[in-house]
Amino acid sequence: MALSFLRISSAYIWVDTQYYSWQAKLTCDDTLCAERSETKLGSILKYIAPFNAFRYNSKSTNLAEHGLHPRITHAAVNMPMLFGPLALVWYGSMIQDMHDTIIGRRRKHHVDPNYSFTETACQWTILSGLLVLSCAPHQEPRFILPSIVPLMFLYGRKVVEGGEVESDTDSVATQPKQSKVALSLLAFWITFNLILYMFFGW
């Protein structure tokens, strides 16, 4: 997976570098082009989008005109505001996973290595994106919108159905309770989205 990531990232960086280097050459004179060509590494780094985004957003002076926020804005405000119960379920799941790891307990669905890998990849996608974006002092909700894909994959069904069923015996005994929880979560999710739709998109 890491090798595939490096290959795709390198291809995007190479295309960006070629395109914007060509655009820059069209707008500079001979002296300026000569100066730019002397710093080969600097010219390459200039077109690496993640590097530039991090460098720009890590400086408070650059972001003063956009607005400065506490580092916990994404985690404390933007995640719950954008994703509602999905964010809350994810926080609960992360706490449960840390608890299980500390005491050495494995949940049943971790027995399947394929599911475990997929779940772990989605978890780390959400967590790494949240941590990296929280390093910047300017934090807009739209920055973490891509988290909706792994969140929906991991917890969309759980929110709608009211949680996971551990066994056939439990499913019979707890079916009424599961149904009430599912209806409550679904009603909360629909109401939450309608309210935010009217507030932000009306």
MORAVEN-V849256 format. One line per field, one symbol per residue. ss: DSSP state (~ for helix, > for strand, _ for the rest). psi: psi as a letter, one per 40 degrees, with the letter a starting at -180 (. if undefined). burial: b if it has 9 or more other ideal C-beta (glycine too) atoms within 8 Angstrom, else e. A space follows every 10 residues. Layout:
ss=???
psi=???
burial=???
This chain:
ss=_~~~~~~~~~ ~~~~~~~~~~ ~~~~~~___~ ~~~~~~~~_~ ~~~~~___~~ ~~~~~~~__~ ~~~_______ __~~~~~~~~ ~~~_~~~~~~ ~~~~~~~~~~ ~~~____~~~ ~_~~~~~~~~ ~~~~~~~~~~ ~~~~______ ~~~~__~~~~ ~~~~~~~~~~ ~______~~~ ~~~_~~~~~~ ~~~~~~~~~~ ~~~~~~~~~~ ~_
psi=dddddddddd dddddddddd ddddddeiad ddddddedgd ddddddehdd ddddddeehd ddededhhii eedddddddd ddebdddddd dddddddddd ddefihidee dhdddddddd dddddddddd dddediehhi dddedeeddd ddddeddddd efiihdiddd dddedddddd dddddddddd dddddddddd e.
burial=eeeeeeeeee ebbeebbeeb beebeeeeee eebeebeeee eebbbebbbe ebebebbeee eebeeeeeee eebbbeebbb bbbbbbbbbb eebbeebeeb eeeeeeeebe eeeebbebbe bbbebbbebb eebbebbbbe eebbeebbeb bbebbbebbb ebeeeeeeeb beebeeebbb bbbbbbebbe ebbeebbeee ee
